[in-house]
Amino acid sequence: MKILFVICGEGLGHASRSSRLARYLKGFGHECHLASYGKAYEFIKNQEEFHVTETFREVELDGENGYFSLSKTLWSSKSVPIALARSLKHVRNLINEYSIDLVISDTMYAALTAARLERVHSLFITNQNRFATASDNNSTYWSVLGKVIEKYLEIPDSVIVPDFAPPHTISGYNLEIEEGDKDQYKFVGPLMDIELSDYSFSNGTIFASFGGEPFKIPMYGILKEIAEERPFQTFEVFSTSDGLPEASDNFRTFGYVPDIYEHLSKARIAVVHGGLTTLHEALLFRKPCVMIIDPYHPEQWNNARKIEEIGAGIILEGDKLTKERLNEAIDKALAMTAPNYSSLFAEQDGKHNIHAVIENMEKTG
């Protein structure tokens, strides 16, 4: 089949998991075209293995003092109807230009409408249909957003949840699935293409990555202060945005790296946000997490809750973050041992299971 991936460019988690899936499907003879924007577009382009087209963003995530801001995001995204129309037109053009048979949308909503209008199959990758934050769990606007999303999720052939099946679903608090909709949702397992045997493991560093958005940069300043007080420990920090604190002997800074797992495998713990892909990676490598959760972000808190429940990490709410609290959390994480989920990762291979969904789609037409 000729497959078009349309990938959300907010952060790198969507691009990471979708490119893994595309790589896997190419191995079965499928022709894969990718489209994204922003940091994700650059990330995919840097891999130099896919035909990737720059497309239009649908929303603009914005923040303040290192955290997601709904008001700023709404203001930055005030032209959403225009953005959706541009995205819709562009995806329809790509479908026709490359004679696409299947659209796989990773959290890009106009792509679903484009697929329906062009009468091609579609799959939608998401780990969320319920929205809530640590600071605001039941507001009307989250409920309204959820109802709008529900309508979109009626369009694709299937909704792909790239996570473990219940009861082990890391993103489970972000999902509310009615009994009559259960057949529409496929819990395929995490989208990983990592062979742990390819990496040498050690416990020598503290790994830190808060995501690619520029408004996350201030959080690295606190970590730099902690590193200065811990000269006996080495911190490796990663961001694809400019503005990281100055590097030092024990505070190493990185932008884009070809294989970030070479660094994660050598870490004792990971200081991260609550994105699902990031948490899956830490769980696979058995690295306890300090999760600095954006209290205003409508997904990450719920992912982190599950990780804390299974004993794989510690939650720190970002608006209450101090150097002292982060120091204490780092010490607690250093004393933890992450649970072994290797059998679940082996049994629930997201790439394999999505390929099975596509094969069935081909057979049934």
N, C-alpha and C positions, 0 to 999 in steps of 0.2 A: 504493500500500500504506500501511497504518497501521503505523508503525515506532516501537518503543520502544528508546531508547538507555539502557542502564544502565551508569553510568560510575564507575570508581574515583576516589575523591576524595583520594587521597594525592598531594600535589603538584598541579601544574596541567597537566602534559603530556597526561594522558588527556583532560581536559576540553577542552583546546585543540584536539586533533586530532579528537575526536568532534563538537564543535560545528561545526568546519569541514565535516565530512562531512554533518552534518544540514542545514547551510545549503545545501550543494550539492544534496542530494536533494530539498529543498523546491522547488528550481527546476524539478524534473521532476514536480511535482505530488504528491509523497509527503507524507503527514501525519506529522510527527515530534514525538514526546514524549520528553523527557529526564528522567532521574532520577539524582541524585548526592547527595553529602553533603560536609560540611566546606568547605574553601577552594574546592574545585571547584564545589560548589553555588552559593556566593556569586559565583564568577567567571562562571558561566553566567547566573545571575540578573541580574548587572550588565549583561550584553549586551542585555537587554530585547528579545530577538527570538524566544525559545523558550518554550513551555510547559514549565516545569521543576518537578519534584516532589522534595522532600527524602526520601531513602531511608536505609537503615541501612548503616553501614560493616560490612565483614566482618572486617577486621583493623585493628589500631591500630599504625601505625609509631611507634616511639619512639627516642630517641637520648640521647646524653650528650656534652657538650663539643663540640657541633656535628656529631656523626657518628651514623650509624645504629647501634643496639645491638640485636643479636639477642636477648639475654637480656631486655632491657627490653621489646622488642616482644612476645616470647612471654608475658611477665608481663602486659603491657597487653592482650594478646589471648587471655587464658586462657579467656575465655567464647566462643571462636570457634564451637563447635557451636550455642550459643544465637543468636549473631549471624547465622550462616548460616540458621538456621531463621526468624528474623525477616525477613531479606532475602528468602528464598524466598517466604514468605507475602505480603510486600508486593508483590513483583514479580508474583506470580500475580494479586493483586487488580488491579494496574495493567493487566495483559494483558486481564482481563475487563472492567474499567471502560471502556477505550478501544477494545475489540474489535481488539486488536493482531494483525497478520498476521506480523510479523517482529520478533524481539528481536535487537538488536545490543549485545553485551556487550563493554565495554572493560575487560577484566581483572576482571570481577565474576563469580564462579563460581556462586553460587546462581541467578543469572539463567538460566544454561544449563539447570539442572534444572527451573526454573519453566517455561521454554519447552517442554521435553520433556513435562512433566506436562500442560501445556495444549495440546499437540500443534500448536505453531506453529513456523515456521522460526526458526533462530538462526544468527548469525555471531558469532565470538569474535575480538576484536582483541587481539593480543599480539605482542611481539617477543622473547619468552623462553619456552623450555621447559627450559632448562638453567640451573642455579644454581651460582654460584661467586663468591668474593670475592678481592680482592688478597691478603688476609691468610690465606685458607683456601680452597683450590681444590678439595679432594677429600673433604670431611667426609661422614660417613654421613648426617647430617640433610639435607644438600643433595641427596644422591642419593635419599633417601626422599621429599623434597618433589617432586623431579622426577617420580618414579613416580606420585605422587598426581595431579599436574597432567596427566600423560599420560592418565590415565583420564578426567578432565574434558574433555580436548581431543578425545575420541572422540564427544562429544555433538553439537556443532554441525554444521550443513551444511558449513561450511568454517571453517578457521582463517585469519584475515586477518593477514598480516605487513605492517605499514605502513612498509615499507623497500624499498630497492632490491633487485632480484633479484641472486643471486650472479653474479659474485664481488665485487660492489660493496656488499654488505649491511653497513651500519654496525654492526648488532647481531648479526652473524654468529657471534661467539664465544658468544652466549647461546642458540644454537639447535643442537639435535642432532635431525635428522630422518631416521628410518629409511627405507630405499628403498621399503618398502611403504606408507609414510604420505605420500609426496611429493605425491600428488594432493589430499590433504586441506588442504595448506598453499598459500595464494595470496600470493605476493610481489607486492603491488600497487603499490608505490612509496610515497614519503612523502605524508602527508596535508597538503598545503599549499593555501592559497587566496590567496597573496600575489602581487600584480603588482608586480614590482620597479620598473616605470616610474612607479608612484604615489609613489615616495620619492626625495628628494634625498639623494645620497650625499656623505659627507665623511669625513675621518679625524681628527676633532677631539677625541674623548673615549675614555675607557676605560669600557666597559659591564660591569656586574657583577650577576649574579643567581644565587643558589645554590638557588632553589626556595622553596616557600611554607611549609615546616615550621618551627615555632618553634625547634626545636633547632639550626637552621642559623645563627641570629642571631649567636652569638659569632664566627663567621668574618668578619663585616663589621668587627669591631673591629680586626683585623690590617690590613685594607684601609684603614681610616681612618688608621692610623699611617703607612702608606706614602704616602697622599695628603698628609699633613702635610709629608712630606719631598720631595714633588714638586709644589710650588706652580705649576709651569709646565704641569701637566697637569690636565685636568678628569675627575673620576670621576663616573659616574652609576650609582647602585646602587638595586636594586629588591627589595622583599620585601612580601608581603601580611600578614606577621606584625608585631606591635608589637615595639619594642625596638631599632630601628636606631640607630647612633651619631648624635650631633648633626650636622646639616648644617653645611657651611662654604662659603666661596666656590668651592672647587674639589672639594667632596665633596657632591654633590647627591643627596638621598634621595627615593624615590618608593614609594608603596604601589601600589594598583591604578591603572593608566593605561588609557585606552580603546584606545590603539594603541601597543604597546611597540616596534613596528618603526620608528616615527618616530625612536626613540632608537637602536636597533640600527644603523640605516642610517647614522647619523652617527658611529659609533664606529670607532676604528682596530683595536681588538681586543675580545674578549669574555672576561671571567673568569667561568666557569660551572661547574656540576656536570657529570655525565655522562649526564643524561637524554637519551633518543633524540630527542624533539621539539626540545629546545633545541639539540642538535648539528646536526640537520637545518637549523634556522633559521640558525644561524651559517654553515653550509656554503652555504646558498642565498645569503646576503648576502656571502659570501666574507670573513668576519671570522675571522682566526686566533684560536684559543682557548687560554687557560690553563685547564686542566681540573683543578680541585681535587677529587680523587676520594676519596670516602668508602671507606676500605679494607675496611669491614665491610658495604657495601651489595652485594646479590647481583646487580646488573645493571650499574651504571654504569662499573665498571672495564673490563669487556669492550667496551662501546661506545667508551670513550676510547682503548682500544688500537688500534682501527681508525682513528680520527681521527688519532692520532699516526703510524700507519704510512703514511697517505696524505699526510703533511706538512701537515695542517691544524690542528695544535695540539700542546700540550705537556702531559704528565701530571705532576701533583704529588700524591703520596699525602698525604692529609689528616693522618694521624697523625704525619707527619714534617714538617709544614708549619711554617716559621718565616718571620718577616718578611724575612729575607735571601734565603731560597729563592724566596719569592713575588716579591720585587723582581727577582731574576735572571730568573725565568720571564717576567715582564712585559716585560723588555728583549728577551729572545729572541723573544717573540711579536711585538713591535713591528717586528722585523726580518724577519718571515716574510711570504710571500704565499700565501694559501690557494689550493688548486687550483680550477679552474673546472669545476663539476659542472652547469652550466646545461643542457647537452644531456640529461643523465640525468634531471634534474628534469622537463624537457619531455616526454621519451619515456615516463617512468614516473609518470604522474599517478595517485596513489592514489585520489582521489575518482572519477575517470572509471572506473577499473578496478573499484572496488567497485560502482559503479552497473551495470556490465556483469554482474557476478556476480548482482546482485539481479534484473536483467532476465531473465537465464537461469533464475533460480529461479522467476520468475513464469511463464515459458513452459512449464517442465517440471512445475510444480505442486509 
